[in-house]
Every structure is written in C-alpha cells, then in structure tokens.
Amino acid sequence: MIIDKRKAMAVAPILRLGFRPFFLLGAVLAALAIPVWIAALQGWALPAPVGGWLAWHRHELVFGFAGAIIAGFLLTAVQTWTGRPSLSGRPLALLVGLWLLGRLSWWLPSAWPLLLFNLAFLLAVAGVMARLLWAVRQRRNYPIVLVLVLLALVDLLNLLGVLLQHDAWQRQGSHAALWLVAAMMTLIGGRVIPFFTQRGLGRLEMVQPWAWLDLALLVGTLLLALLTGAGLLLQPHWGCAVLLLGLGLGHGIRLLRWFDRGLLRVPLLWSLHLAYAWMVLACLGLALWHAGVALPFSQALHALTVGAMAGLILAMLARVSLGHTGRPLELPRGFAVAFVLLNLAALLRVLGVSFAHQPALWLAALAWGLAFAQFLYCYGPMLCRTRADGHPG
C-alpha cells in the first residue's frame, strides 16, 4: 500500500495505480487477440492454445481483456470511493503477474495452471475490493464484489469445460460472463455516463437516476447470467425473450433520459452513449432470436461484445486515463478516429457478415486492431509516465 507522497513517488509510474498496467496490457491483448483469432480461423499455422482456438477466443475476450479493464478501473475507483489507498507497487505487480500467467498458460501442456492463475486473479481482485469497501462499510458498492465472485465461478465452469473438453460448459461459462460484464456496465455505466455528460457539457444538474429502474436492470441482468451459466438458455426460450425485451427497453429509457444534443459535438461523450445504444440493440436482437425470429445468434451477441462492451471500454479508457494522469479532459489529436473504427468494426461484425462474410470479418478485425493500436500509441506513454500535474497516482 502507498501511504504517503514520498513513498508513492518512489514507485515506478506504471505501478502506482491499477488503471496503469491493466489498461495498457488489456489494450495490448485486445489489439492482438482479434487479428490472431481471424488468422487462426483462416487456417494460418499458429501454435495452438490448450483446448483449441475457439476455447481461447471465448475466454480471452471476456475474462482476459474485459477482466483486465474491470480490474484496472475498480482498483483505481475504489481509492476515490473509500478514501483509502488501493493496490500499488509490489502488491499490484503481483496481481499483474497473475494476470499475465493466466494469458501465457494457454500455451502450457495442461489446463490446470490456466484454471489456477485465472481464478486466483479474479478472486484476488474481489478480495481487495471487499476489504477496502468493508473497511468503510460502503454497502452501495457491495454488488460489485458479488459480480466479481460470480465471474470467478463462471470462469471455473468455462475452464473446467476446457480441461474436460466439455463444449457446453465452455459456452455456458463464457456467455454467462458476458452478462456479468453487462451487469457491471449497467451498474457503473448508470453512474458515470450521466455524470460525465453533465460535467462534459457544463450543465448545472445531472439527470437523476430512477432507483427502481437501476435495480430492475441489475437484477434482470444478473438473473440472465445465472440462467445462462446453469445451461438453461443455450437454446431459444420465450421467457428469455421477455426478459431481454424488458432489459432492452429499460436501457433504452435510460439512454433517452441521459441524452443531450450537445454531447454529439464531444467525442468523449458520444462514444459512451453510442456504446450504450449497442447494448440496447444487442438485448433486442437476442430477444428476437429467443422468440424464434430467424436472426443469427452470433451477430446479435457481437452487438453486445464488440459494439457495447468494447465500445464502452474504449470510451472509458480514453476518459479515465486522462483524468487519472492529471491531464485536461481533451482527447489526443485525431483520437476520435479510434471510436469511429471500433463502431465500424461492430457494424461489419454484426451486419456486414450477412453480405460478404469473409471480407467483413477481416475488415472488422482490422478496424478493431487499429482502434486499440491507436489507444496504445496515444495513451501508452501517459500510462507509463508520472502524472502531468505532479501528484502521485
């Protein structure tokens, strides 16, 4: 723990707060993972991970990439929420090491180390969050710990599926994890998107939340995750169609309440709102699939993964990295192109594949890779250097 400025400044900048290493490494994984996945699909001679490329793809884009960003965000935000120092220095380096071992373990002969390191990472993040939140009895954020523990449980299910070559368990675990990440987006996004919008536009008042709607969306999304993890929703089901329709409408109501025409001129804001709009679209598309409409499941699911999750992650990376490195909330020159590229990747993966499957996949992978490469180019140096305002962190 870092308890004073002198000790804080003695730590290498990259290890002063969780967002620094995890945003950087998560973006590196994102920039490489999709192009590598598409290359593997095309039959390129690449060293195969344990369990095969499909198992790797299912796991790494949610537990690896999204897991890193969630950890980085939470381990940074909890310091603000509680007023207590979060992980820094050697303890943070050990946590980063666990995450890296989880990524490298895909190329070991056995899946046991893969399971061990990945579970240890998620449970360690949950433990740190629980300890800091419990110290100040901050009950408002206890659900975050619950979501992290549930993520560890569905990761166990997914990786047991890899270990035992049980495809259904892999699908149940990875798809349940997607809805748990969506629950985190519902919880955190419901707080920061209206707040960032109000601050970014200089408005005097923030749109006040409807507590009943926030709770309904969170509980509904967690229910969806649990039913998926239990294997009850791998096939179309009318009950799931109703639940997803309700979630889509609820998220849509939120989005309409948050909207202000002024945000269309601010890339740091429209990127957040557009990502949230993809979540509305994903819920409605998956509702149609569960209702029996002839709509490809994979395309609807990728509206959630590429459009909503990756879109919100990139927008949050861009905003949070500026604020926590002591810089003005102004995008690096030309960085708005990265938001355009990622949304183009989503359009190609969700709609383009219906017209020209292989070219759309390659173009989507290229646009995705370029978006995260631009983040690394513009923000990588910020994450590795001291704050611009001279403060520790």
N, C-alpha and C positions, 0 to 999 in steps of 0.2 A: 504494500500500500504506500502511496505517496502522501505524506502528511504535511509537508511544507514546501515553499517555493524552491529553497536551495536544493532539497533532495529531488524535487521534480525536474529541475533544470539539469541535474546530473544524469538523468535517464536519456537514452537515445530518443530523439523525437518520435521515431516510428513506434515506440513502445510506451508513449506517455498516456494514451487513452485508447480504448478498444476500437474506435472507428478507424484509426490509422492503419493498423495491419490488416484488419478484416475487410475494410472497404477495398484496399489495394489488392489483396490476394483474391477476394471474391470476384473483382473485376477481371483479374488475370484469368481465373478459371472460366468465367463467362466468355471472354474473348476467344479462348481456345476451344471450349467444350463443344459448341455447336458446329463449327467448321470440321472438327475432328469426327464428330458423330456423322455428319453428312458424308465425309470421306469414307468412313467405315461402312456406311450403307452402300456406297458405290463399289465396295469390294477392294479398296486400297489395302495393301499389305502392311498393316499396322500391328504392333504387339497387342494381342487381345487381353483385356482385363479378365479377372476371375469372374465366372458367371456369364461372360459374353458382353457384347457392346450394348444390347438392349437393357440389360440389368444396370450397367454403368450409367447409361443415359437417364433411365428412370430415377436413379438415386441421386446422381451428382447435381442435376439442375435444381433439385429441391433441397436435399439435405446438405449438399456441398456448397453450392452457390448461394441460395437463399439463406441457408443456415449461417454462413459467414456474415452476410449483411445484417441479419437479425441480431446475431451476437454483437457485432460492432456497434449497431445502433443502441441496443439495450444497455450494454456495458458503459456506454457514454451517457445516455439519457438518465440512467439511474443515479448518477452523481448529482445531476441537477434536481431530480425528483426528491432525493433524500437528504441532500446537503452533506453526504458522506463520501469519502474518496472511493473510487471504483478501482478495478484492477489496473495496475501499471507496472512497468519494469519487469522483473523476473517472473512474477506470477502470470502476467499477461503473456510473456514469451512462452511459458509452459503451455498455456492454453492454445496459443497459436501453433505450437509444436504438435499438440494433439490433433488439431485440425489438419495440418499438413500430413501427419502419419495416416490419417483417415483417407486422404486422397491417394497417397502413394501405395497404400495397402491393396489397392485393386490389382496391382501387378506382383503380388506375392502368391506363392503356390496355394495357400489356404485362405478361406474366407473368415477364419476365426479372428485374426488380427484386425481385419476390416470391421467386423462386428464390435470388437472390444474398443478400438480407438474412436469409432463414431459415436457409440453410446456414451463413452467416457466424456467426450467433448460436450454433447448436449446436456448431460446430467451435471457437468461442471458449471456450465452457463446457468442452468436452472438453480444450482446450489448457491452461486454467487448472488444471483438476483434475489433469491429467497432470503438469504442472510441480510442483505442490505435493506430490503423492504421491511422485513420483520423487525429490524433494529429500531425503526421509527414507526412501526405499526401502520404502514401505508396500505391500508386494505384496498384502496381504489385500484392498485396495480397487482394485487394477488392473482387475478386471472391470467396475467402474463406468465407467471410461474406454472400455472396449470397447463397452459398451451405448450410450454417448453417440455414439461414432463410427458404430455401426450405425444409430442413429436418424437421423444426418445422411445416411447412404446411402439409407435408405428414404424420407426426406424428398425427396431428389433424385429418386428414382423417382416419388414422388407428384406432385411439381411438374412434372417432365417430362411426366407424363400430363396435367396441366392445360395446359401450354404446347402440347402436340401434340394435345390433345383425344382422349387415349387413355384410355378409361374403365377398362380392365382394369389399367393401370399405377397409376391413382389408387387403385383398390381394393387392389391388392397392397401399395402403399406404406403406405396408412393402416392396413390390417389388420395388416400386419407390425409397424407402430409400436405398435399396441395390445399386441401380445405382448411387445415390448421394454419397454414401460412395466410390463407384468405381471412381466417378469423383474426390473425394478428393485424392484417391490413385493415380489417373492419374496426378493430379496437384503436390502433394507433392512428390510422388514416382519418378516423372520425374526429380525432382531436387536432391533428396537425394541419389537415387541409384547410378547414375554415380559419384556423389561427394564422397560418402562413398567408392565406388570401387576404385577411383583414390587415395584417402587418404590411404585406407587399403592396397593397393599394392605398395604404394610409387611411383606412377607414377608422372611425372612432369606436365602432362597436363590432364585435364578432357575432356571426349567426349563432344563436344559442341552440344547443342540441335538444332533441326530444329524447329524454331518457328512456321512454318506453320503446322507441324505435331502435335506439342503440342496443338495448338489452335484447330485443327480439332478433336483431340481425346477428348478434354474437352467439346467442343460444342456438339459433337456427343453423348457423354455420358449423358450430361445434357438433350439433346433432348429425349434420351431414357427414362430418369427418368420422364420427363414431360408427354410423351405419355403413359407411364405405369400408372402414377398417374391419368391420365384422363380416364383410363379404356379401352384404345384402343388396348392394346397389351396382353390382358389376353388369347387370342386365337391366333393360328398361323397366321402370316401375312407376305406376301412376302417382303413388304417394310422394315419390321423389320429385316428380314433375310439379306437383302442387307446392312442395317446399321450395324448390328452385325458383318457381314463378314468384312466390312471395318474397324471396331474397332479392330477386332482380328488381321487383317493384320498390322494395324498401330502399335499396341502394340508389335507385333512380330518383326517389323522393329526396334523399339526402343530397344528391348531386344538384338537383334543381334548386334546393334551398340555399346551397353554397354559391350558386352561380352569380357572377357579376360580369357585365360586358367588359369592364376594364381589364380583367385577367387575360383576355385574348391578346393583349399587347405585351404580356410579360411571360416569356418562355418558362421561367421558374415556377409559374403558376399554372399556365395552360397544360404543361406536361403532367402535373399532378392530377388535374381534373380529367384529362384525356385518358390517363391510365385507369382512373376510377370508372370512367364510362365503359372501358373494355370489360370491367368486372360485371357491369350491368348486362352487357351484350353476352358475356360468357354464361351467366346464370340463365338468361332467357333462351340461348341456344341449347344449353344442356337440358333445360326444361322441355323444349320441343323434342329432343331426342328421347327423353324418358317417356314422353307422351306418344311415342310411336311415329313421329314425323321422320321421313327419310332424309335425315341430316347426318353427315359424317360425325361420329363422336370425337374423333381425333381433332378435327378442325375446331369444333366448339371448345374442346379442352384447351387448345392452344390459344384461343382468345383469352383464357384465364392465365395461362403460363407466360406467353410472350407479351400480349397486349397489356394485361393488368399487372401481373407480378413484376415482370422485368421492367415494364414501363414505370411503375411506381418506385421500384428500386432505383432506377437510373435517376429519376427526378429527385428522390430523397438523397441519393449520393451527392448530386450536384449542389443541393441546397445546404445539407448538413455539413459537408466538407468545407464550404465557405465559412459558415458561421463558427465552426469549432476550430478553424485555423486562424481566426481573428481577421478575416477579410471582409470587405463590403459584400453585400448580397447582390453582386453583379456577375453574371456569367462570364467566363473567359470568352474572348472574342471568337465568334463562329461556333460556339459550343451548342447552340440551338439546333445545329445540323444533326447532332447526335440524337436528339429527341425525334427529329423527323425520320432518321434512319431506323430507329427502333420501331416506330409505329409503321413504317414501310415494311419492316420485317414481319410484323404482326399481320398486316394486310395480305402479304404474299403467302404466309403460312396458313392463314385462316381462309382466304378467298382465292388467292392466286393458284393454289394447287388444284383447284377444280377445273382450271382451264389449261394449264401447262405444268404438270406435276413436277417433273424433274427440274426444269429451269426455275420454277418458282421456289423450290427447296434450296437450290444453290444461291439464288439471289437473296432469299431470306437469310440464309446463313452468312452471306457476305455483308448484308446490311447490319445484321446483329453484331458480327465481329467488328465492323468498322465503328459502330456506336460505342462499344466498350473500349476499343482501342483508343478512340478519341478521349474518353474519360481518363484512361491511363496517361495519355500524352499531356492533357491539360491539368489533371489533378494529382497525378503521381508525385511530382516534385513537391506540391503543397503538403501531401501526407507524410513526406519524409523529412520535412524541414520544421524548424521551430515556428510558433505562431507569429503572424505578421505584426501583432500588437505587443509582442514581447512577454505575454503571460504564459505560464506553464499550461500544458494540456495539449 
